[in-house]
Amino acid sequence: MGPGPYAAPPPGVPRKSNAGKTVAIVILTVIGGSALLMIVLAGVCLSQL
């Protein structure tokens, strides 16, 4: 085992990009949530007209 999860892998070993996937998922979730929220708010505002 390596010194820790943040240790660089030896050359030739494909590094699992779990951190990258997590960051991408978080960013997509935030963007998707914001877009959904804007759509809902727009629908509410239009229904109030």
CORDADA-V921694 format. One record per residue. N is the residue number from 1. RES is the residue in one small letter. SS is DSSP state (~ for helix, > for strand, _ for the rest). Layout:
# CORDADA-V921694
N;RES;SS, N;RES;SS
This chain:
# CORDADA-V921694
1;m;_, 2;g;_, 3;p;_, 4;g;_, 5;p;_, 6;y;_, 7;a;_, 8;a;_, 9;p;_, 10;p;_, 11;p;_, 12;g;_, 13;v;_, 14;p;_, 15;r;_, 16;k;_, 17;s;_, 18;n;~, 19;a;~, 20;g;~, 21;k;~, 22;t;~, 23;v;~, 24;a;~, 25;i;~, 26;v;~, 27;i;~, 28;l;~, 29;t;~, 30;v;~, 31;i;~, 32;g;~, 33;g;~, 34;s;~, 35;a;~, 36;l;~, 37;l;~, 38;m;~, 39;i;~, 40;v;~, 41;l;~, 42;a;~, 43;g;~, 44;v;~, 45;c;~, 46;l;~, 47;s;~, 48;q;~, 49;l;_
